[in-house]
Amino acid sequence: MATDDRCCTIVPYFDIHSGKVEQFKALCERFVEKTKTEPHCLYYGWSFDGDHAHCREGYRDADAAIAHIQNVAGLLAELGKIADVVRFELHGPEGELEKLRGPFADLNPKYFKLEYGFRR
């Protein structure tokens, strides 16, 4: 079944280095403030389970997801000093995922192709 939904989601999971949870959370607040300026971000937030974190984020399309990564590049460099990415996924329709393969290649993501569903 084809879908006209172009939404892309970035799905990262992190292990926060020992003793760095509060520093990580302060950085998350900066990510949220910076991401609020992006007109095509559909939703964005951070959730936690102890020293494990997940960023829940969705974008109108691949171009918006790429714009986000460019917008927060400096913050990502800071995050990399206090946490490790343990899983990184990109979800979206095949045409949009193709646009993400180059810009996200260094993160070695798992790609999940949207095949069924709808968007309101």
C-alpha positions as a printed Julia matrix, in Angstrom:
120×3 Matrix{Float64}:
  0.0    0.0    0.0
  1.4    3.4   -0.94
  1.16   6.4    1.33
  1.56  10.11   0.62
  2.97  10.7    4.11
  6.45  12.28   3.78
  7.13  12.53   7.52
 10.58  11.42   8.65
 11.51  10.51  12.18
 14.98  10.48  13.68
 15.18   7.87  16.44
 18.39   8.0   18.51
 19.09   6.22  21.8
 21.95   7.21  24.11
 23.88   5.83  27.05
 24.93   8.77  29.21
 28.4    8.6   30.71
 28.64   8.0   34.46
 27.9   11.11  36.49
 26.85  13.14  33.45
 23.02  12.85  33.56
 22.44  16.39  34.83
 24.89  17.83  32.31
 23.15  15.82  29.57
 19.72  17.1   30.63
 20.95  20.7   30.59
 22.16  20.1   27.04
 18.74  18.68  26.13
 17.15  21.98  27.17
 19.45  23.75  24.72
 18.51  21.27  21.97
 14.81  21.96  22.6
 15.26  25.74  22.46
 17.28  25.55  19.25
 14.86  23.09  17.62
 11.85  25.31  18.44
 13.09  27.67  15.71
 12.63  25.01  12.99
  9.32  25.58  11.18
  9.0   22.03   9.85
  9.7   20.11  13.04
  6.45  18.32  13.92
  7.44  17.24  17.44
 10.57  17.06  19.55
 11.34  15.85  23.06
 13.67  13.88  25.28
 12.76  10.92  27.5
 14.85   9.1   30.07
 15.28   5.8   31.87
 18.02   6.45  34.4
 21.22   7.01  32.43
 19.6    6.04  29.11
 18.01   8.7   26.9
 15.92   8.86  23.76
 15.12  11.83  21.55
 11.63  11.62  20.07
 11.55  13.77  16.94
  9.56  14.05  13.74
  9.91  16.26  10.68
  7.67  17.18   7.74
 10.06  15.5    5.3
 13.71  14.61   4.67
 14.68  18.2    3.93
 13.38  19.26   7.36
 15.3   16.42   9.05
 18.5   17.48   7.28
 17.9   21.11   8.27
 17.55  19.97  11.88
 20.88  18.13  11.91
 22.56  21.18  10.42
 20.89  23.42  13.02
 22.06  21.37  16.02
 25.47  20.25  14.73
 27.37  22.16  17.41
 25.22  20.73  20.18
 25.69  17.21  18.81
 29.44  17.63  19.15
 28.97  18.54  22.83
 26.6   15.63  23.37
 29.16  13.21  21.93
 31.54  14.07  24.78
 29.11  12.93  27.51
 27.07  10.16  25.88
 27.33   7.34  23.37
 24.81   6.64  20.63
 23.74   3.03  21.13
 21.1    2.88  18.4
 20.2    5.24  15.6
 17.19   4.79  13.31
 15.62   6.79  10.5
 11.96   6.15   9.65
 10.09   7.4    6.61
  8.88   6.62   3.1
 11.51   5.24   0.73
 11.78   8.4   -1.37
 12.51  10.5    1.71
 14.91   7.92   3.19
 16.95   8.06  -0.01
 17.53  11.78   0.62
 18.78  10.99   4.15
 21.26   8.24   3.27
 24.13  10.59   2.39
 23.73  13.22   5.12
 23.3   10.61   7.88
 25.74   7.96   6.62
 28.38   8.71   9.29
 25.87   7.79  12.02
 25.37   4.3   10.54
 21.58   4.35  10.96
 19.07   1.56  10.59
 16.53   2.57   7.93
 12.85   1.75   8.42
 10.7    2.22   5.31
  7.11   3.33   5.85
  4.8    1.06   3.91
  1.37   1.31   5.57
 -0.49   3.98   7.45
 -1.94   7.45   7.35
 -1.32  10.93   8.73
 -3.99  13.28  10.0
